[in-house]
Amino acid sequence: MNDCLFCKIVTKEFPAEIIYETGRTLAFRDIKPQAPTHVLVIPKEHHADAAALAEADEGLADDVLKSAHAVAVQEGVAGDGYRIVFNTGPGAGQTVFHVHAHVLGGRALTWPPG
């Protein structure tokens, strides 16, 4: 996807504070954090949303979740708890259409947010 911001982060055409990387995933800090820890975890392959990720090749969604947990451990929020959020579609608040998991932690996370 030539115009996809996250694809450009994967190829290093656009800067991001990358904090974790595997052969299939990349994690970087959100530019508008909603919690002390707010990291986005993406597959390096372009898939528009969580539904597309679920239909992708065997194991890719698993790799994204494993990377999200690894980020939580690395960031020191795994012990107290953290949230993983996928927004799918504009009605759910998705603004970049390259699937991404938000890893949020570092403070009490209430529901609904506010």
Secondary structure, DSSP 4 states (H G I P E B T S, - for coil): -TT-HHHHHHTTSS---EEEE-SSEEEEE-SS-SSSEEEEEEESS--SSHHHHHHSSTTHHHHHHHHHHHHHHHHT-TTT-EEEE---SGGGT--SSS--EEEEESS---SS--
